[in-house]
């Protein structure tokens, strides 16, 4: 009878130890995943801030004028445009 009780207690200890290791392993995985998600969140917040700044810049008259001059070659009516010969 005593041996049976000792066997049961040892069996329970083994099962608890194994489950404890499994839970610890899962916890480490979750912590790693949390760190990765935190980094991804920080990256996305930085990207959102950069996009907000770009949006503010694009909405300015100066930006529109720069694009019109550089990409479209537009000038004001009272300006003279000099073209470099190649």
Phi, psi and omega in degrees: 000317180296319179296324179294318179294318178298317178299315180296316179296316178296319178298316179297319178298319179295314180297315180296319179297316180296314179296323178298318178294320178297316180295319179297320178296316177298318180299317178298320177297317179294322179294319177297316179297320179296317179297318179296317179293324177296319178294318178297320178297315179298318178298317180292323176295320177296316179297320179296320178296318178297320178293323176297318178296317179297319178299317178297319181293316183295330182281355182276154178294324180299320179293316179298320179294318180299315179296317181299320181286309188283318186264329183255349179070024181277150177223164175286154183301329182269008180261155175248131181257126176260130181248129180280132178277144181256000000 
